[in-house]
Amino acid sequence: MTQVETTVHYDNGYEDEYMMQEDEWDRDMLLDPAWEQQQRKTFTAWCNSHLRKAGTQIENIEEDFRNGLKLMLLLEVISGERLPKPDRGKMRFHKIANVNKALDFITSKGVKLVSIGAEEIVDGNVKMTLGMIWTIILRFAIQDISVEETSAKEGLLLWCQRKTAPYRNVNVQNFHVSWKDGLAFCALIHRHRPDLLDYSKLNKDDPLGNLNLAFDIAEKHLDIPKMLDAEDIINTPKPDERAIMTYVSCFYHAFAGAEQAETAANRICKVLGVNQENEKLMEEYERLASELLEWIRRTTPWLENRTPEKTMAEMQRKLEDFRDYRRQHKPPKVQEKCQLEINFNTLQTKLRISNRPAFMPSEGKMVSDIASAWQGLEQAEKGYEEWLLTEIRRLERLDHLAEKFRQKATNHENWASGKEAFLSQKDYETATLIEIRALLRKHEAFESDLAAHQDRVEQIAAIAQELNELDYHDVAAVNQRCQSICDMWDKLGTLTQKRRESLERTEKLLETIDQLFLEFSKRSAPFNNWMEGAMEDLQDMFIVHTIEEVQVGMQKSLDSRLSCLLSSCMLCNTSVNVNDVFNMLVGKSSLIAAHDQFKATLPEADAERQAILGIQNEVQKISQSYGIKEIGRCSLEIGGALEDQMTQLKQCEHVIVAYKPNIDKLEGDHQLIQESLVFDNKHTNYTMEHIRVGWELLLTTIARTINEIETQILTRDAKGISQQQMNEFRSSFTHFDRKKNGAMDTDDFRACLISMGYDLGEAEFARIMMLVDPNNTGIVSFQSFIDFMTRETADTDTAEQVVASFRILAADKPYILVDELRRELPPEQAEYCIMRMPLYTGHGAPPGALDYTAFSTALYGESDL
């Protein structure tokens, strides 16, 4: 008989052609009537296990569903929902209408049926009826917690493999031949209810006995009806996969969510111990938060103070104080802040583990408040450093301008020295015309020199003006010297003009005298000729002597004038050349000295830059090796016990901390660079601020990652979760992390929950997603998964459970006595209860009886802190 081939379509577009077999042997088996017989028995038993809740059952699966009434009733029972009112008529169209209502309900649950019609069900087509029931089983027993059949089958198979892994002679690889010897069924029962059978006495060579034992125990103790006969499984080369999956799913639902109970005394001790430790952590958090916030409050105004100092030395002291703050004062506070966050997270984890309300710190001491205050501190710190460097640059420029002013002022004053006396002398009063003209030429040369110094005076005044604008600390002395130079310059200008006027006036006067003398000579020439003749005649010796003396006198006068002229020219030329050469040499020598000093500075600064580059590259290398993402990835991929993971992470932390001297050296090189007034580095794009922030973030990240492992250890120990369970959680997550990015999407999370043994409907899965993905990102991180699994699989204490535990210790009395507490609990926990437990106020209690109900309720109430 051919088994119906059903294609199940889901709303997400996935199609699972479940019955398409790959080899010829499977296709031949589809024709085996034994498969149909197994399906009829299994499906009938499965339907009756639900219909009996409504007080009915079926005998013949293809006949009893023909009118659609029991089919609609079955769907109502397994879904918990009401279907439309059925047609009560007995006509064929009434039956078809009822079956269509059932099929429409199945379709409304996200399943599209292909090749299954109401007419075939009404006509009693056994193939179509079996196909329809299989579709219902898939949707409501197996498929309801997954998106597509392959994931559900894979999850159910993985659950079976995990549960039976410790058992000998059991190797579950499929849902057919792996179950023929019956040991897999027995292993599932023994894993969850070891009191029901002794697995060590089972024999692999007795499949009939094993199967009957498992089926009988399941029916008697687990409320799982007998869906198959042992003979049917043994006598079939390959049992029907659908029948086995249906049967195994019943075991899955029967055992899902089983928990182990804790003893009353252990539960109370655990609750009280956690409560005491939580109170200490709350007090410690409040103390550390207050101290850190107070330090931030004191430090921030200092960093916000932008009052500039007057000198470079004072600003350098400010910079050194800031460096001391960065090197000595801030790093311990960074550690305190990180430790504060770790303590807060640890405290919240412990509160969540103990089912206590989340800890709410005092007003203004939330982690977010501390983070906000810290951010304000770092903003002020960044602005303060930028301001310091800006001020140092400004003062450096001021010192440079002041030195430039002094040099130019000194040169000008040296040049101006003696010029006032030179211009004030009256040597022109006794000079001849030739001497006057020589003096004029010399004066013109001085005027040219004076005009050439006009630019220097203007430069001096401009520098003084800039020093005033930049608020130079010794600006008063600069202004006084500048004013003195300007006053002297004005005076030299006035004296120069007066001397020119005097020289020009004297020149005109002497020219007039010479003109008059010439005129006199012309008019006295006849007289002179006559007199000469007379003298030759009368007084020859006297005249000759007189003429020679005149000629000698004239020659002497000429020589004297020529000597004066040459002396004047030489004096002018020498004065000009000496000053020009002196100024040129002084300027050139200063330039050469400055150039040589600059060239000598360049290699040293570049070497310092190269040193910084080397350490920065090393910092980048270690950041890449132990960076945030790398640390997170390693924390996820490290295998073994949590303690081993902690050891490896501690080693990583040791490597990182051991690199601290290189950071200190980098700070020293950075300080040398700044002291050299070099503020850029062409060899790298990273600044010292990048390195500081990255280093602090690296230390914080490794500490937080270690804290996550500590939290897992804490959760494991507090919840009583074994290392094997933790490894199972990690293994499941890794298996279903298909993209290997440290997260599961919604579909993978569904499949993972199946493999972990969860029996969930749509509403329950939506509740779980709200827990693991509160921001609705569609992603479940490893930490969220671990938190959820520890909450779900561990024994979470509640106030009611603690009350029940105290009731056990009190022998069902509504109160407990001091002697009972001291007898049942350790001394520390007993005294803790005695000091805090109120007196019982009910009737019939002896004196000193304590109210454990009120005490237990208070344990899970709001914190007193």
ZISUL-V49535 format. One record per backbone hydrogen bond with DSSP energy under -0.5 kcal/mol. CO is the residue of the C=O (numbers start at 1). NH is the residue of the N-H. Records with the same first field share a line. If there is no record, write none. Layout:
CO=NH ; NH
This chain:
4=6
6=8
7=9 ; 114
8=16
9=112
10=13
14=10
15=17
16=8 ; 18
17=20
19=21
23=27
24=28
25=29
26=30
28=31
29=32
30=3
32=35 ; 36
33=37
34=38
35=39
36=40
37=41
38=42
39=43
40=44
41=45
42=46
43=47
44=48
45=49
46=50
47=50 ; 51
48=52
50=53
51=54 ; 56
52=55
59=61
60=64
61=65
63=66
65=68
68=72
69=73
70=74
71=75
72=76
73=77
74=78
75=79
76=80
91=95
92=96
93=97
94=98
95=99
96=100
97=101
98=102
99=103
100=104
101=105
102=106
103=107
104=108
105=109
106=109 ; 111
107=110
110=11
111=113
112=9
115=117
117=121
118=122
119=123
120=125
121=124
124=126
125=129
126=130
127=131
128=132
129=133
130=134
131=135
132=136
133=137
134=138
135=139
136=140
137=141 ; 142
138=143
142=145
143=146
148=151 ; 152
149=153
150=154
151=155
152=156
153=157
154=158
155=159
156=160
157=161
158=162
159=163
160=164
161=165
162=165
164=167
167=170
169=171
171=173
176=179
177=180
179=182
182=186
183=187
184=188
185=189
186=190
187=191
188=192
189=193
193=196
197=199
198=201
199=202
203=206
206=210
207=211
208=212
209=213
210=214
211=215
212=216
213=217
214=218
215=219
216=220
217=221 ; 222
218=222 ; 224
223=225
225=227
229=233
230=234
231=235
233=236
235=237
240=244
241=245
242=246
243=247
244=248
245=249
246=250
247=250 ; 251
248=252
249=253
250=254
251=255
252=256
255=258
263=267
264=268
265=269
266=270
267=271
268=272
269=273
270=274
271=275
272=276
273=277
274=278
275=279
276=280
277=281
278=282
279=283
280=284
281=285
282=286
283=287
284=288
285=289
286=290
287=291
288=292
289=293
290=294
291=295
292=296
293=297
294=298
295=299
296=300
297=301
298=302
299=303
300=304
301=305
304=306
306=308
311=315
312=316
313=317
314=318
315=319
316=320
317=321
318=322
319=323
320=324
321=325
322=326
323=327
324=328 ; 329
325=330
328=332
329=333
330=333 ; 334
331=335
332=336
333=337
334=338
335=339
336=340
337=341
338=342
339=343
340=344
341=345
342=346
343=347
344=348
345=349
346=350
347=351
348=352
349=353
350=354
351=356
352=355
353=797
359=361
362=365
366=370
367=371
368=372
369=373
370=374
371=375
372=376
373=377
374=378
375=379
376=380
377=381
378=382
379=383
380=384
381=385
382=386
383=387
384=388
385=389
386=390
387=391
388=392
389=393
390=394
391=395
392=396
393=397
394=398
395=399
396=400
397=401
398=402
399=403
400=404
401=405
402=406
403=407
404=408
405=409
406=410
407=411
408=412
409=413
410=414
411=415
412=416
413=417
416=419 ; 420
418=422
419=423
420=424
421=425
422=425
426=429
427=430
428=431
432=436
433=437
434=438
435=439
436=440
437=441
438=442
439=443
440=444
441=445
442=446
443=447
444=448
445=449
446=450
447=451
448=452
449=453
451=454
452=455
453=457
454=458
455=459
456=460
457=461
458=462
459=463
460=464
461=465
462=466
463=467
464=468
465=469
466=470
467=472
468=471
472=475
474=478
475=479
476=480
477=481
478=482
479=483
480=484
481=485
482=486
483=487
484=488
485=489
486=490
487=491
488=492
489=493
490=494
491=495
492=496
493=497
494=498
495=499
496=500
497=501
498=502
499=503
500=504
501=505
502=506
503=507
504=508
505=509
506=510
507=511
508=512
509=513
510=514
511=515
512=516
513=517
514=518
515=519
516=520
517=521
518=522
519=523
520=524
521=525
522=525
524=528
525=529
526=530
527=531
528=532
529=533
530=534
531=535
532=536
533=537
534=538
535=539
539=543
540=544
541=545
542=546
543=547
544=548
545=549
546=550
547=551
548=552
549=553
550=554
551=555
552=556
553=557
554=558
555=559
556=560
557=561
558=562
559=563
560=564
561=565
562=566
563=567
564=568
565=569
566=570
567=571
568=572
569=573
570=574
571=575
572=576
573=577
574=578
575=579
576=580
577=581
578=582
579=583
580=584
581=585
582=586
583=587
584=588
585=589
586=590
587=591
588=592
589=593
590=594
591=595
592=596
593=597
594=598
595=599
596=600
597=601
598=602
599=603
600=604
601=605
602=606
603=607
604=608
605=609
606=610
607=611
608=612
609=613
610=614
611=615
612=616
613=617
614=618
615=619
616=620
617=621
618=622
619=623
620=624
621=625
622=626
627=631
628=632
629=633
630=634
631=635
632=636
633=636 ; 637
634=638
641=645
642=646
643=647
644=648
645=649
646=650
647=651
648=652
649=653
650=654
651=655
652=656
653=657
654=658
655=659
656=659
657=660
658=661
659=662 ; 663
660=664
661=665
662=666
663=667
664=668
665=669
666=670
667=671
668=672
669=673
670=674
671=675
672=676
673=678
674=677
677=679
681=684
687=691
688=692
689=693
690=694
691=695
692=696
693=697
694=698
695=699
696=700
697=701
698=702
699=703
700=704
701=705
702=706
703=707
704=708
705=709
706=710
707=711
708=712
709=713
710=714
711=715
712=716
713=717
714=718
715=719
716=720 ; 721
719=795
722=726
723=727
724=728
725=729
726=730
727=731
728=732
729=733
730=734
731=735
732=736
733=737
736=738
737=740
742=782
744=780
745=749
746=750
747=751
748=752
749=753
750=754
751=755
752=756
753=758
754=757
758=760
761=765
762=766
763=767
764=768
765=769
766=770
767=771
768=771 ; 772
769=773
773=776
778=746
779=781
780=744
781=785
782=786
783=787
784=788
785=789
786=790
787=791
788=792
789=793
790=794
794=796
798=802
799=803
800=804
801=805
802=806
803=807
804=808
805=809
806=810
807=812
808=811
810=813
816=850
817=821
818=822
819=823
820=824
821=825
826=830
827=831
828=832
829=833
830=834
831=835
832=836
833=837
838=851
842=845
846=849
849=840
850=816 ; 852
851=855
852=856
853=857
854=858
855=859
856=860
857=860
858=861
